[in-house]
Amino acid sequence: MLGNMYPFWAAISANLIAQLLKPTLLYYHSREWKPHLAIESGGLPSSHTSTVTALVVAVGIQDKFSSTSFAIALILALIVCYDAANVRYYAGQNIQITQQLIKDIQILTQTKLDDPIYMLKVKEVLGHKWIEVVGGVAVGLVVGALMYFLR
């Protein structure tokens, strides 16, 4: 059914499953229902990580774990995981710090900063904690392997 496109469909499926798991896991943990999390970045599990992990598994199964295409997929996955947990995570932290500094300056100087740049709503959660990346790896491994047996 999936044929040669198995790695593509495994990756897409892992992404969708991870995105749908975000509000589900939050509800299970806190009884707080936030369906919009299904289209947000950040959170548990990392959909970026689940996507590339499922791709790695599928390419490894289909083309063999000793193939060049597996090596390429693995390197891509490692870069994505590192980026999700470090670069994107700390970019989000910097946004939060900057927003707090703007508030503090306005309070301390009793000045209203009215330049439109200070009013921009910027997304604070961009990346992931390492546990969220590990959750994405788990989803990707399961989806990539299960889809092999379903094809």
C-alpha positions as CSV (number, residue, x, y, z in Angstrom):
1,M,0.0,0.0,0.0
2,L,2.7,2.5,1.0
3,G,5.4,1.1,-1.4
4,N,8.5,3.2,-1.8
5,M,6.8,6.2,-0.1
6,Y,6.8,4.4,3.2
7,P,9.5,6.7,4.7
8,F,7.5,9.8,3.7
9,W,4.2,8.5,5.1
10,A,5.9,7.3,8.3
11,A,7.4,10.8,8.8
12,I,4.1,12.6,8.1
13,S,2.1,10.2,10.3
14,A,4.6,10.6,13.2
15,N,4.3,14.4,12.9
16,L,0.5,14.3,13.0
17,I,0.4,11.8,15.9
18,A,2.9,13.9,17.9
19,Q,0.8,17.1,17.3
20,L,-2.4,15.4,18.4
21,L,-0.7,13.9,21.5
22,K,0.2,17.4,22.7
23,P,-3.3,18.5,23.9
24,T,-4.1,14.9,24.9
25,L,-1.1,14.5,27.2
26,L,-1.7,17.9,28.7
27,Y,-5.3,16.9,29.4
28,Y,-4.2,13.6,30.9
29,H,-1.7,15.3,33.1
30,S,-3.5,18.4,34.2
31,R,-7.2,18.0,33.2
32,E,-6.7,21.2,31.1
33,W,-8.1,21.0,27.6
34,K,-6.2,23.1,25.1
35,P,-6.9,21.8,21.6
36,H,-5.0,24.6,19.9
37,L,-1.8,22.9,21.1
38,A,-2.3,20.5,18.2
39,I,-1.1,23.2,15.8
40,E,1.5,24.8,18.1
41,S,5.3,24.3,18.2
42,G,6.9,23.3,21.4
43,G,5.6,20.9,24.0
44,L,5.6,17.2,24.6
45,P,6.3,15.3,22.4
46,S,8.4,17.2,19.9
47,S,6.8,16.8,16.5
48,H,10.0,17.8,14.7
49,T,11.9,15.1,16.4
50,S,9.1,12.5,15.9
51,T,9.1,13.3,12.2
52,V,12.8,12.9,11.6
53,T,13.0,9.8,13.9
54,A,10.3,8.1,12.0
55,L,12.0,9.0,8.7
56,V,15.3,7.6,10.0
57,V,13.7,4.3,11.1
58,A,11.7,4.0,7.8
59,V,14.8,4.7,5.6
60,G,16.9,2.3,7.7
61,I,14.3,-0.5,7.3
62,Q,13.6,0.2,3.6
63,D,17.1,1.0,2.3
64,K,19.1,-0.8,5.1
65,F,20.8,0.7,8.1
66,S,24.1,0.6,6.2
67,S,22.9,2.7,3.3
68,T,24.0,6.3,2.4
69,S,20.4,7.4,2.6
70,F,20.1,6.2,6.2
71,A,23.3,8.1,7.1
72,I,21.9,11.3,5.5
73,A,18.6,10.9,7.4
74,L,20.4,10.2,10.7
75,I,22.6,13.3,10.4
76,L,19.5,15.4,9.5
77,A,17.7,13.9,12.6
78,L,20.6,14.7,14.9
79,I,20.7,18.3,13.7
80,V,16.9,18.7,14.1
81,C,17.0,17.2,17.6
82,Y,19.9,19.4,18.7
83,D,18.2,22.5,17.2
84,A,14.9,21.8,18.9
85,A,16.4,21.4,22.3
86,N,19.1,24.0,22.1
87,V,18.9,26.7,19.5
88,R,15.1,27.0,19.3
89,Y,14.6,26.5,23.1
90,Y,17.0,29.3,24.0
91,A,15.6,31.6,21.4
92,G,12.3,31.2,23.2
93,Q,14.0,31.9,26.5
94,N,15.5,35.1,25.1
95,I,12.1,36.3,23.9
96,Q,10.7,35.9,27.5
97,I,13.7,37.7,29.0
98,T,13.4,40.6,26.5
99,Q,9.7,41.0,27.1
100,Q,10.3,41.1,30.9
101,L,13.1,43.6,30.5
102,I,10.7,45.9,28.5
103,K,8.1,45.6,31.3
104,D,10.7,46.3,34.0
105,I,12.1,49.4,32.1
106,Q,8.6,50.8,31.7
107,I,7.9,50.3,35.4
108,L,11.2,51.6,36.7
109,T,11.3,54.7,34.5
110,Q,7.6,55.2,34.6
111,T,7.7,55.6,30.8
112,K,5.4,54.1,28.3
113,L,7.5,52.7,25.4
114,D,5.1,53.3,22.5
115,D,7.1,52.3,19.5
116,P,5.1,49.5,17.8
117,I,8.1,47.1,18.0
118,Y,7.5,46.9,21.8
119,M,3.8,45.9,21.2
120,L,4.5,42.9,19.0
121,K,3.1,39.6,20.2
122,V,6.0,37.2,19.8
123,K,5.7,33.5,20.3
124,E,7.6,32.5,23.4
125,V,7.6,28.7,23.1
126,L,9.7,27.8,20.1
127,G,11.8,24.8,21.1
128,H,11.8,21.9,23.5
129,K,13.2,20.6,26.7
130,W,15.3,17.5,26.3
131,I,12.5,15.3,27.8
132,E,10.2,16.6,25.0
133,V,12.8,15.7,22.4
134,V,13.1,12.2,23.9
135,G,9.3,11.9,23.8
136,G,9.4,12.8,20.1
137,V,12.1,10.2,19.5
138,A,9.9,7.6,21.2
139,V,6.9,8.5,19.0
140,G,9.0,8.4,15.9
141,L,10.5,5.0,16.7
142,V,7.1,3.5,17.4
143,V,5.4,5.0,14.3
144,G,8.2,4.2,12.0
145,A,8.3,0.6,13.1
146,L,4.5,0.1,13.2
147,M,4.0,1.5,9.8
148,Y,6.5,-1.0,8.4
149,F,4.3,-3.8,9.7
150,L,1.1,-2.1,8.4
151,R,2.4,-1.7,4.9
